[in-house]
Amino acid sequence: MIIERYLSREILHPFGLGLGLLVLVFVGYSLAQQLTLAAAGQFDLLTAGRLVLLRTLVVLEVLLPSALFFSVLAGLGRLYRDGEMSALYAAGVSRGRILAAVFGLGLVISAVTGLISVEGRPWAYRESYRLQAQAAAEFDLKKMATGEFVTMGESDYTFIADDLDLERGLHKAVFLQKPHEDGARAELIYAASAALPTLNPSEPLTATFYDGYHYLLDNREQLDVTMNFGTLTIRLPGTEAQERYRRKAEPTEALRRSDRPKDIAEYQWRITTPLATVLLALIAVPLARSAPRESRTRSFLVAIAAYVCLFAITSAVRTGMEQGTVPDMPGLWGTYGVFALILLVMLRPPRLRRRRRP
């Protein structure tokens, strides 16, 4: 266990530094974006901070495997460079034991990554979209000046109001019109006040009108209908953005039961994240191998190429699954299976060259 603890310490030290640096860079970049939006009046500083924290939680499912990969590369690389790995081999420590130590550490990190991907990711998206919906509702009320015609959502509804009550979130003296597709009918709504829809991924878009009249006009047969109402709610068609929001915020169990290609791709991405974490850690073991005092520039470049290749291929397969061009089985499982076979080839012990006798 002494060897395992020593190897773990050598890996965890650069892991903590690397992860902290990656998180710091991401938080700084996200905070700059959110503060720009906050300065434009889209939401307050507290909402901006919450959105940054939620997005940081989501990105940890990528930062954790990445930090582990490069920390294994850096930790074992230092041992090879200083000759400590040669001393361990001479003392009888096998490559399998070193691999087992990295595997055990990878399992711990993969458990955290899996928890974030399966549970934390959808929760963070739900909270992010809820905060954005609340901020968007207030912002839309502010930017929609009275006396201007506005198209609501992706519908054909045209809306205009004479006054605005920001405290209650209501427009006053509103008028709404919607022509039908055949051009022979039209809907007109006049109300004393109305609450405009907000973008919420878990609910359809709705607009509620209070104390008014609803007219159904028939331009061909003159069969007009007039209704007096106290409260009238209309539903608007959802947008493509809402569909993406729902899928990312959907619980993992619900995605498992879905048969839609995009849901299947999202589900496989979440549950294979722990496998990707372990594979990256193990792939870094043979890539860290070098002779004592040998320059590690070449091996480091090869490691970066392998890292980029893995994420590029998995992203391409995921996109293909969403578009229906790649079958869901083996899907991402097949991609990681291929990388596992490559890992087995990389773990083969190097052959020693025999010198020929003169």
C-alpha positions as CSV (number, residue, x, y, z in Angstrom):
1,M,0.0,0.0,0.0
2,I,3.0,2.3,0.5
3,I,3.7,2.3,-3.3
4,E,0.0,2.9,-4.1
5,R,-0.2,5.8,-1.7
6,Y,3.0,7.3,-3.1
7,L,1.8,7.0,-6.7
8,S,-1.6,8.5,-5.7
9,R,0.1,11.4,-4.0
10,E,2.2,12.1,-7.1
11,I,-0.9,12.1,-9.2
12,L,-3.3,14.0,-6.9
13,H,-0.9,16.9,-6.5
14,P,-0.9,18.0,-10.1
15,F,-4.6,16.9,-10.3
16,G,-5.6,19.5,-7.7
17,L,-3.5,22.2,-9.2
18,G,-4.7,21.5,-12.8
19,L,-8.4,21.2,-11.8
20,G,-8.2,24.4,-9.8
21,L,-6.6,26.2,-12.7
22,L,-9.2,24.9,-15.2
23,V,-12.1,25.8,-13.0
24,L,-10.6,29.2,-12.4
25,V,-10.3,29.9,-16.1
26,F,-13.8,28.7,-16.8
27,V,-15.3,30.7,-14.0
28,G,-13.5,33.8,-15.1
29,Y,-14.7,33.4,-18.7
30,S,-18.3,32.6,-17.7
31,L,-18.3,35.5,-15.1
32,A,-17.2,37.9,-17.8
33,Q,-20.1,36.8,-20.0
34,Q,-22.7,36.9,-17.3
35,L,-21.6,40.3,-16.0
36,T,-21.9,41.7,-19.5
37,L,-25.5,40.5,-19.7
38,A,-26.1,41.8,-16.2
39,A,-24.7,45.2,-17.2
40,A,-27.2,45.2,-20.1
41,G,-30.0,44.8,-17.5
42,Q,-31.0,41.2,-18.4
43,F,-30.6,40.0,-14.8
44,D,-29.1,41.0,-11.5
45,L,-25.6,40.2,-10.1
46,L,-27.0,37.4,-7.8
47,T,-28.6,35.6,-10.8
48,A,-25.3,36.0,-12.7
49,G,-23.3,34.4,-9.9
50,R,-25.8,31.5,-9.6
51,L,-25.6,30.8,-13.4
52,V,-21.8,30.8,-13.3
53,L,-21.9,28.2,-10.4
54,L,-24.4,26.0,-12.2
55,R,-22.5,26.1,-15.4
56,T,-19.3,25.2,-13.5
57,L,-21.0,22.2,-12.1
58,V,-22.0,21.0,-15.6
59,V,-18.5,21.5,-17.0
60,L,-16.9,19.5,-14.2
61,E,-18.0,16.3,-16.1
62,V,-15.4,17.2,-18.7
63,L,-12.8,19.0,-16.5
64,L,-12.5,16.1,-14.0
65,P,-11.5,13.5,-16.6
66,S,-9.2,16.0,-18.4
67,A,-7.4,17.0,-15.2
68,L,-7.0,13.3,-14.2
69,F,-5.5,12.5,-17.6
70,F,-2.9,15.2,-17.5
71,S,-2.1,14.7,-13.9
72,V,-1.3,11.0,-14.5
73,L,0.8,12.1,-17.4
74,A,2.6,14.7,-15.3
75,G,3.0,12.6,-12.1
76,L,4.2,9.4,-13.8
77,G,6.3,11.4,-16.3
78,R,8.2,13.0,-13.4
79,L,8.9,9.6,-11.9
80,Y,10.2,8.3,-15.2
81,R,12.3,11.5,-15.8
82,D,13.9,11.3,-12.3
83,G,14.6,7.6,-12.6
84,E,12.3,6.7,-9.7
85,M,10.2,4.5,-11.9
86,S,13.3,2.5,-12.9
87,A,14.1,2.1,-9.2
88,L,10.5,0.8,-8.6
89,Y,10.9,-1.7,-11.4
90,A,14.2,-2.8,-10.1
91,A,12.7,-3.3,-6.6
92,G,10.1,-5.7,-8.0
93,V,7.2,-3.4,-8.6
94,S,5.4,-4.6,-11.7
95,R,3.7,-2.5,-14.3
96,G,0.4,-4.2,-13.4
97,R,0.7,-2.8,-9.8
98,I,1.3,0.7,-11.1
99,L,-1.7,0.3,-13.5
100,A,-3.8,-1.0,-10.6
101,A,-3.0,2.1,-8.5
102,V,-4.0,4.4,-11.3
103,F,-7.1,2.3,-12.0
104,G,-8.2,2.6,-8.3
105,L,-7.7,6.4,-8.3
106,G,-9.5,6.6,-11.6
107,L,-12.5,4.7,-10.1
108,V,-12.8,7.3,-7.3
109,I,-12.7,10.2,-9.8
110,S,-15.1,8.4,-12.2
111,A,-17.6,7.9,-9.4
112,V,-17.7,11.7,-8.7
113,T,-17.8,12.4,-12.5
114,G,-20.7,9.9,-12.9
115,L,-22.7,11.5,-10.1
116,I,-22.3,14.9,-11.6
117,S,-23.2,13.6,-15.1
118,V,-26.2,11.6,-14.1
119,E,-27.7,13.7,-11.4
120,G,-25.9,17.1,-11.2
121,R,-26.0,17.9,-15.0
122,P,-29.8,17.7,-15.4
123,W,-30.4,19.5,-12.1
124,A,-28.0,22.3,-13.0
125,Y,-29.7,22.7,-16.4
126,R,-33.1,22.8,-14.8
127,E,-32.0,25.5,-12.4
128,S,-30.2,27.5,-15.1
129,Y,-33.3,27.5,-17.3
130,R,-35.5,28.4,-14.4
131,L,-33.3,31.4,-13.5
132,Q,-33.0,32.4,-17.2
133,A,-36.8,32.2,-17.6
134,Q,-37.4,34.4,-14.6
135,A,-34.9,36.9,-15.8
136,A,-36.2,36.8,-19.4
137,A,-39.7,37.4,-18.2
138,E,-38.7,40.7,-16.4
139,F,-36.4,41.7,-19.2
140,D,-39.0,41.2,-21.9
141,L,-41.5,43.3,-20.0
142,K,-38.9,46.1,-19.8
143,K,-37.8,46.0,-23.4
144,M,-41.3,45.7,-24.9
145,A,-42.3,49.3,-25.1
146,T,-45.9,50.2,-25.1
147,G,-47.6,51.2,-28.3
148,E,-45.5,48.8,-30.4
149,F,-46.6,45.7,-32.2
150,V,-44.8,42.5,-31.0
151,T,-45.0,39.0,-32.4
152,M,-45.3,36.5,-29.5
153,G,-43.0,33.4,-29.6
154,E,-43.1,31.4,-32.8
155,S,-46.8,32.0,-33.3
156,D,-48.7,34.4,-35.6
157,Y,-50.1,36.3,-32.6
158,T,-49.5,40.0,-32.9
159,F,-49.7,41.9,-29.6
160,I,-49.8,45.6,-28.6
161,A,-50.4,47.3,-25.2
162,D,-51.1,50.9,-24.1
163,D,-49.4,50.8,-20.7
164,L,-47.2,48.6,-18.5
165,D,-47.3,47.6,-14.8
166,L,-43.8,46.3,-14.0
167,E,-44.6,45.6,-10.3
168,R,-47.4,43.2,-11.2
169,G,-45.9,42.1,-14.5
170,L,-48.9,43.0,-16.5
171,H,-49.6,45.0,-19.7
172,K,-52.6,47.2,-19.7
173,A,-55.3,47.8,-22.4
174,V,-53.9,45.1,-24.6
175,F,-55.0,44.0,-28.1
176,L,-54.1,40.7,-29.8
177,Q,-54.7,39.4,-33.3
178,K,-54.1,36.1,-35.0
179,P,-55.0,35.3,-38.6
180,H,-55.8,31.7,-39.5
181,E,-53.9,29.8,-42.2
182,D,-56.9,29.7,-44.6
183,G,-57.1,33.5,-44.4
184,A,-60.9,33.3,-44.0
185,R,-60.9,33.6,-40.2
186,A,-59.2,35.7,-37.6
187,E,-59.1,36.0,-33.8
188,L,-59.1,39.3,-31.9
189,I,-58.7,39.7,-28.2
190,Y,-59.1,42.9,-26.3
191,A,-58.5,42.9,-22.5
192,A,-58.0,45.2,-19.7
193,S,-54.6,43.5,-18.8
194,A,-52.5,40.5,-19.8
195,A,-49.6,38.5,-18.5
196,L,-47.1,37.6,-21.2
197,P,-45.5,34.2,-21.5
198,T,-42.1,33.2,-20.1
199,L,-39.7,30.7,-21.4
200,N,-39.8,27.7,-19.2
201,P,-38.5,24.3,-20.5
202,S,-40.9,22.3,-18.3
203,E,-44.1,24.2,-19.3
204,P,-45.7,25.3,-22.6
205,L,-45.8,28.9,-23.5
206,T,-49.0,30.6,-22.2
207,A,-50.4,34.1,-22.2
208,T,-53.2,35.1,-19.8
209,F,-55.7,37.9,-20.5
210,Y,-58.0,39.5,-17.9
211,D,-61.4,41.2,-18.3
212,G,-62.0,41.5,-22.0
213,Y,-63.6,40.2,-25.2
214,H,-62.6,37.4,-27.6
215,Y,-63.8,37.8,-31.2
216,L,-63.8,35.0,-33.8
217,L,-64.3,36.6,-37.2
218,D,-65.4,34.7,-40.2
219,N,-64.7,36.7,-43.4
220,R,-66.6,34.3,-45.7
221,E,-69.9,33.4,-44.1
222,Q,-70.1,36.3,-41.6
223,L,-70.6,33.9,-38.7
224,D,-68.8,36.0,-36.1
225,V,-68.6,35.0,-32.5
226,T,-68.1,37.3,-29.5
227,M,-67.3,36.1,-26.0
228,N,-66.9,38.1,-22.8
229,F,-64.4,36.7,-20.4
230,G,-62.9,37.3,-17.0
231,T,-59.8,35.2,-17.6
232,L,-58.6,33.8,-20.9
233,T,-55.4,31.7,-21.4
234,I,-54.0,30.8,-24.8
235,R,-51.1,28.4,-25.5
236,L,-48.4,29.2,-27.9
237,P,-46.2,26.7,-29.8
238,G,-42.9,25.9,-28.3
239,T,-39.6,26.8,-29.9
240,E,-36.6,24.6,-30.9
241,A,-34.6,26.0,-28.0
242,Q,-37.2,24.7,-25.6
243,E,-36.7,21.2,-27.0
244,R,-33.0,21.3,-26.4
245,Y,-33.6,22.7,-22.9
246,R,-36.0,19.8,-22.0
247,R,-33.6,17.2,-23.2
248,K,-30.6,18.5,-21.2
249,A,-32.7,19.1,-18.1
250,E,-34.6,15.8,-18.4
251,P,-33.9,13.2,-15.6
252,T,-31.6,10.4,-16.6
253,E,-34.2,7.7,-15.9
254,A,-36.7,9.5,-18.3
255,L,-34.0,9.5,-21.0
256,R,-33.4,5.8,-20.5
257,R,-37.1,5.1,-21.4
258,S,-37.1,7.4,-24.4
259,D,-36.7,6.0,-28.0
260,R,-35.9,9.4,-29.6
261,P,-32.3,9.5,-31.1
262,K,-31.4,12.8,-29.4
263,D,-32.6,11.4,-26.0
264,I,-30.6,8.2,-26.5
265,A,-27.5,10.1,-27.4
266,E,-27.8,12.3,-24.3
267,Y,-28.5,9.3,-22.1
268,Q,-25.4,7.4,-23.4
269,W,-23.2,10.5,-22.9
270,R,-24.2,10.7,-19.3
271,I,-23.7,7.1,-18.3
272,T,-20.5,6.6,-20.3
273,T,-18.7,9.6,-18.7
274,P,-17.3,7.4,-15.8
275,L,-16.0,4.9,-18.4
276,A,-14.3,7.8,-20.3
277,T,-12.7,9.0,-17.0
278,V,-11.1,5.6,-16.3
279,L,-10.0,5.1,-19.9
280,L,-8.3,8.5,-20.0
281,A,-6.4,7.7,-16.8
282,L,-5.3,4.3,-18.0
283,I,-4.3,5.6,-21.5
284,A,-2.1,8.2,-19.8
285,V,0.0,5.4,-18.1
286,P,1.8,4.1,-21.2
287,L,1.9,7.6,-22.7
288,A,3.9,8.8,-19.7
289,R,6.6,6.2,-20.2
290,S,10.0,7.7,-21.1
291,A,13.7,7.1,-20.4
292,P,15.4,9.0,-17.5
293,R,16.4,12.5,-18.4
294,E,14.8,12.2,-21.8
295,S,12.9,15.1,-23.2
296,R,9.1,14.6,-22.8
297,T,8.1,17.0,-25.5
298,R,7.3,14.3,-28.0
299,S,5.4,12.1,-25.6
300,F,3.4,15.1,-24.3
301,L,2.4,16.0,-27.9
302,V,1.3,12.4,-28.5
303,A,-0.7,12.5,-25.3
304,I,-2.5,15.7,-26.3
305,A,-3.2,14.2,-29.8
306,A,-4.7,11.1,-28.1
307,Y,-6.8,13.3,-25.8
308,V,-8.2,15.4,-28.6
309,C,-8.8,12.4,-30.7
310,L,-10.9,10.6,-28.0
311,F,-13.1,13.6,-27.4
312,A,-13.4,14.5,-31.1
313,I,-14.5,10.9,-32.0
314,T,-17.0,10.6,-29.1
315,S,-18.5,14.0,-30.0
316,A,-18.8,13.0,-33.7
317,V,-20.5,9.7,-32.7
318,R,-22.8,11.5,-30.4
319,T,-23.8,14.0,-33.1
320,G,-24.3,11.1,-35.5
321,M,-26.6,9.4,-33.0
322,E,-28.6,12.6,-32.6
323,Q,-29.1,12.9,-36.3
324,G,-29.9,9.2,-36.7
325,T,-26.9,8.4,-38.9
326,V,-25.1,6.3,-36.2
327,P,-27.0,3.4,-34.6
328,D,-27.6,3.6,-30.8
329,M,-26.0,0.2,-30.4
330,P,-23.1,0.1,-30.0
331,G,-23.2,3.9,-30.1
332,L,-20.8,5.5,-27.6
333,W,-20.2,2.1,-26.1
334,G,-18.6,0.9,-29.3
335,T,-16.3,4.0,-29.4
336,Y,-15.0,3.4,-25.9
337,G,-14.7,-0.3,-26.7
338,V,-12.3,0.6,-29.6
339,F,-10.3,2.8,-27.3
340,A,-10.1,0.0,-24.7
341,L,-8.6,-2.3,-27.4
342,I,-6.1,0.4,-28.3
343,L,-5.2,0.7,-24.6
344,L,-4.5,-3.1,-24.4
345,V,-2.1,-2.7,-27.3
346,M,-0.4,0.2,-25.7
347,L,0.0,-1.7,-22.4
348,R,2.1,-4.4,-24.0
349,P,5.5,-4.4,-22.4
350,P,8.2,-3.0,-24.7
351,R,10.5,-5.6,-26.3
352,L,14.1,-5.5,-25.4
353,R,16.6,-5.5,-28.3
354,R,19.2,-8.2,-28.2
355,R,22.7,-7.3,-29.1
356,R,24.4,-9.4,-31.7
357,R,27.7,-11.0,-30.7
358,P,30.6,-10.0,-32.9
